[in-house]
Amino acid sequence: GWSAPPSNPEDVPEYPFGITRTRTKINVGFLPIYSKFRKDGTKATTIIKRITGNKDVFVRELRAQLRLPVHKNPRLDAIRWRASGTILEIQGNHVRPVKYWLAGLGF
């Protein structure tokens, strides 16, 4: 769903990372967080796009918010970067909690 962007961009606190909203409407956009279902709908993943700034801090904060542990084997980790580090993929459907978290931060 849609959540209202901050009325004044200067009102957003300074974070080491950011999310740029889509440009689907004039001056109002959506948070670029999507769900994707594979293998006949049995495997759900969450896709986050348009991440800017310090991506390591973003992943660390996201892990804490979703309570996802760091796996010893990077290939089995629940969070994975795709497309040259511009798209983040999370195992499972976490669209709603991620959107609430980012909207609560002011993005």
GROMACS elastic network, one bead per residue, 0.5 to 0.9 nm:
[ bonds ]
;  ai    aj funct       b0    kb
    1    30     6  0.79475   500
    1    31     6  0.87638   500
    1    96     6  0.83926   500
    1    99     6  0.85254   500
    2    29     6  0.80271   500
    2    30     6  0.58158   500
    2    31     6  0.74983   500
    3    29     6  0.86642   500
    3    30     6  0.71189   500
    3    31     6  0.78209   500
    3    99     6  0.82936   500
    3   100     6  0.86289   500
    3   103     6  0.68699   500
    4     7     6  0.80944   500
    4    28     6  0.76370   500
    4    29     6  0.82454   500
    4    30     6  0.83596   500
    4   103     6  0.80238   500
    4   107     6  0.89117   500
    5     8     6  0.85332   500
    5     9     6  0.85640   500
    5    21     6  0.83443   500
    5    28     6  0.68260   500
    5    29     6  0.74176   500
    5    30     6  0.82533   500
    5    31     6  0.88469   500
    5   103     6  0.77233   500
    5   106     6  0.72771   500
    5   107     6  0.62897   500
    6     9     6  0.60149   500
    6    10     6  0.86640   500
    6    11     6  0.70569   500
    6    12     6  0.70673   500
    6   103     6  0.87823   500
    6   106     6  0.60920   500
    6   107     6  0.67267   500
    7    10     6  0.88641   500
    7    11     6  0.77720   500
    8    11     6  0.54551   500
    8    12     6  0.76749   500
    9    12     6  0.57759   500
    9   106     6  0.89401   500
    9   107     6  0.88609   500
   10    13     6  0.76976   500
   11   106     6  0.79926   500
   12    15     6  0.85545   500
   12   105     6  0.76160   500
   12   106     6  0.54366   500
   12   107     6  0.71220   500
   13   105     6  0.78465   500
   13   106     6  0.74983   500
   14    17     6  0.84708   500
   15    18     6  0.69079   500
   15    53     6  0.85540   500
   15    54     6  0.89935   500
   16    52     6  0.86451   500
   16    53     6  0.57959   500
   16    54     6  0.55080   500
   16    55     6  0.83939   500
   16    57     6  0.71015   500
   16    58     6  0.78745   500
   17    51     6  0.71602   500
   17    52     6  0.55555   500
   17    54     6  0.50630   500
   17    55     6  0.65409   500
   17    56     6  0.88939   500
   17    57     6  0.71419   500
   17    58     6  0.60356   500
   18    50     6  0.82041   500
   18    51     6  0.58014   500
   18    53     6  0.60242   500
   18    54     6  0.82875   500
   18    55     6  0.89207   500
   18    58     6  0.82309   500
   18   107     6  0.74141   500
   19    31     6  0.75239   500
   19    32     6  0.79280   500
   19    49     6  0.78417   500
   19    50     6  0.56452   500
   19    52     6  0.60611   500
   19    53     6  0.87767   500
   19   102     6  0.81759   500
   19   107     6  0.64529   500
   20    29     6  0.89471   500
   20    30     6  0.89873   500
   20    31     6  0.73617   500
   20    32     6  0.76748   500
   20    49     6  0.83758   500
   20    50     6  0.54465   500
   20    51     6  0.68011   500
   20    52     6  0.75054   500
   20   107     6  0.77631   500
   21    24     6  0.88959   500
   21    28     6  0.80693   500
   21    29     6  0.52741   500
   21    30     6  0.53660   500
   21    32     6  0.61570   500
   21    50     6  0.75169   500
   21   107     6  0.78803   500
   22    25     6  0.82079   500
   22    28     6  0.81104   500
   22    30     6  0.53107   500
   22    31     6  0.64846   500
   22    32     6  0.62803   500
   22    50     6  0.84627   500
   23    26     6  0.70902   500
   23    27     6  0.74149   500
   23    28     6  0.69483   500
   23    29     6  0.51867   500
   23    30     6  0.75773   500
   24    27     6  0.86641   500
   24    28     6  0.73189   500
   24    29     6  0.56218   500
   24    30     6  0.74209   500
   25    28     6  0.51843   500
   25    29     6  0.57237   500
   25    30     6  0.86386   500
   26    29     6  0.76663   500
   29    32     6  0.88432   500
   30    33     6  0.83678   500
   31    34     6  0.88341   500
   31    48     6  0.86821   500
   31    49     6  0.86536   500
   31    50     6  0.89524   500
   31    99     6  0.70442   500
   31   102     6  0.83459   500
   31   103     6  0.84124   500
   31   107     6  0.79006   500
   32    47     6  0.80935   500
   32    48     6  0.59473   500
   32    49     6  0.54113   500
   32    50     6  0.67834   500
   32    99     6  0.89469   500
   33    46     6  0.70845   500
   33    47     6  0.56528   500
   33    49     6  0.65240   500
   33    95     6  0.62556   500
   33    96     6  0.88835   500
   33    98     6  0.77929   500
   33    99     6  0.71182   500
   34    45     6  0.84658   500
   34    46     6  0.57338   500
   34    47     6  0.50475   500
   34    48     6  0.65431   500
   34    49     6  0.85303   500
   34    93     6  0.89391   500
   34    95     6  0.63153   500
   35    44     6  0.69256   500
   35    45     6  0.57463   500
   35    47     6  0.60044   500
   35    48     6  0.89199   500
   35    92     6  0.86014   500
   35    93     6  0.62843   500
   35    94     6  0.78776   500
   35    95     6  0.64044   500
   36    41     6  0.86788   500
   36    43     6  0.82817   500
   36    44     6  0.57839   500
   36    45     6  0.52253   500
   36    46     6  0.62247   500
   36    47     6  0.71888   500
   36    93     6  0.81479   500
   37    40     6  0.74310   500
   37    42     6  0.69182   500
   37    43     6  0.56086   500
   37    45     6  0.63728   500
   37    46     6  0.88606   500
   37    93     6  0.88732   500
   38    41     6  0.51446   500
   38    42     6  0.63949   500
   38    43     6  0.51251   500
   38    44     6  0.64521   500
   38    45     6  0.81415   500
   39    42     6  0.56255   500
   39    43     6  0.59557   500
   39    44     6  0.88591   500
   40    43     6  0.77312   500
   41    44     6  0.69441   500
   43    91     6  0.80874   500
   43    92     6  0.72824   500
   43    93     6  0.89906   500
   44    90     6  0.88124   500
   44    91     6  0.65217   500
   44    93     6  0.55065   500
   45    89     6  0.65485   500
   45    90     6  0.55213   500
   45    93     6  0.54746   500
   45    94     6  0.78100   500
   45    95     6  0.89797   500
   46    88     6  0.81030   500
   46    89     6  0.56495   500
   46    90     6  0.50123   500
   46    91     6  0.64419   500
   46    92     6  0.62947   500
   46    93     6  0.54254   500
   46    94     6  0.59081   500
   46    95     6  0.60923   500
   47    87     6  0.68813   500
   47    88     6  0.57494   500
   47    90     6  0.65446   500
   47    95     6  0.81385   500
   48    51     6  0.74584   500
   48    86     6  0.88226   500
   48    87     6  0.58960   500
   48    88     6  0.50962   500
   48    89     6  0.65154   500
   48    90     6  0.83047   500
   48    95     6  0.87788   500
   48    98     6  0.89717   500
   49    86     6  0.65912   500
   49    88     6  0.65150   500
   49    89     6  0.89714   500
   50    86     6  0.67943   500
   50    87     6  0.72176   500
   51    54     6  0.87017   500
   51    55     6  0.72247   500
   51    58     6  0.84012   500
   51    86     6  0.68231   500
   51    87     6  0.75665   500
   51    88     6  0.83335   500
   52    55     6  0.69954   500
   52    86     6  0.86006   500
   53    57     6  0.88126   500
   53    58     6  0.84147   500
   54    57     6  0.56506   500
   54    58     6  0.65225   500
   55    59     6  0.61876   500
   55    60     6  0.85732   500
   55    85     6  0.87405   500
   56    59     6  0.52244   500
   56    60     6  0.61944   500
   56    61     6  0.86750   500
   57    60     6  0.50398   500
   57    61     6  0.61276   500
   57    62     6  0.84292   500
   58    61     6  0.52669   500
   58    62     6  0.60091   500
   58    63     6  0.85623   500
   59    63     6  0.60025   500
   59    64     6  0.85665   500
   59    79     6  0.79894   500
   59    88     6  0.88962   500
   60    63     6  0.51977   500
   60    64     6  0.63666   500
   60    65     6  0.87421   500
   61    64     6  0.51142   500
   61    65     6  0.61814   500
   61    66     6  0.86864   500
   62    65     6  0.50320   500
   62    66     6  0.61074   500
   62    67     6  0.81229   500
   62    68     6  0.82544   500
   62    98     6  0.78455   500
   62   101     6  0.87743   500
   63    66     6  0.52515   500
   63    67     6  0.54629   500
   63    69     6  0.68979   500
   63    70     6  0.81295   500
   63    79     6  0.83685   500
   64    68     6  0.67199   500
   64    69     6  0.83588   500
   65    68     6  0.80180   500
   65    97     6  0.84061   500
   65    98     6  0.82020   500
   65   101     6  0.77525   500
   66    94     6  0.79644   500
   66    97     6  0.76602   500
   66    98     6  0.79902   500
   68    71     6  0.89991   500
   68    78     6  0.72221   500
   68    79     6  0.84476   500
   69    77     6  0.82712   500
   69    78     6  0.80913   500
   70    73     6  0.86880   500
   70    74     6  0.84280   500
   70    77     6  0.65251   500
   70    78     6  0.79109   500
   70    79     6  0.86422   500
   71    74     6  0.63642   500
   71    75     6  0.85279   500
   71    76     6  0.65177   500
   71    78     6  0.76687   500
   72    75     6  0.88440   500
   72    76     6  0.79716   500
   72    77     6  0.76810   500
   73    76     6  0.55170   500
   73    77     6  0.65947   500
   74    77     6  0.51203   500
   74    78     6  0.87514   500
   74    79     6  0.88550   500
   74    80     6  0.82293   500
   75    78     6  0.87023   500
   75    80     6  0.82363   500
   76    79     6  0.87069   500
   77    80     6  0.68256   500
   77    90     6  0.88292   500
   77    91     6  0.85530   500
   78    89     6  0.81163   500
   78    90     6  0.55643   500
   78    91     6  0.51031   500
   78    92     6  0.82579   500
   79    88     6  0.70777   500
   79    89     6  0.57950   500
   79    91     6  0.66182   500
   80    87     6  0.85871   500
   80    88     6  0.59105   500
   80    89     6  0.52198   500
   80    90     6  0.64343   500
   80    91     6  0.85433   500
   81    84     6  0.73635   500
   81    85     6  0.52349   500
   81    86     6  0.71455   500
   81    87     6  0.58370   500
   81    89     6  0.61204   500
   81    90     6  0.88294   500
   82    85     6  0.55644   500
   82    86     6  0.65133   500
   82    88     6  0.59154   500
   82    89     6  0.68047   500
   83    86     6  0.57380   500
   83    87     6  0.59384   500
   83    88     6  0.86023   500
   84    87     6  0.76939   500
   85    88     6  0.73262   500
   90    93     6  0.78762   500
   90    94     6  0.76977   500
   91    94     6  0.82384   500
   92    95     6  0.89421   500
   93    96     6  0.81570   500
   94    97     6  0.57323   500
   94    98     6  0.61324   500
   94    99     6  0.85935   500
   95    98     6  0.53734   500
   95    99     6  0.61132   500
   95   100     6  0.86616   500
   96    99     6  0.52133   500
   96   100     6  0.61834   500
   96   101     6  0.85812   500
   97   100     6  0.51146   500
   97   101     6  0.60494   500
   97   102     6  0.86410   500
   98   101     6  0.50603   500
   98   102     6  0.61594   500
   98   103     6  0.84602   500
   99   102     6  0.52491   500
   99   103     6  0.59332   500
   99   104     6  0.83228   500
  100   103     6  0.51657   500
  100   104     6  0.59309   500
  100   105     6  0.86093   500
  101   104     6  0.50824   500
  101   105     6  0.63586   500
  101   106     6  0.88990   500
  102   105     6  0.50089   500
  102   106     6  0.64819   500
  102   107     6  0.56292   500
  103   106     6  0.50649   500
  103   107     6  0.52238   500
  104   107     6  0.74966   500
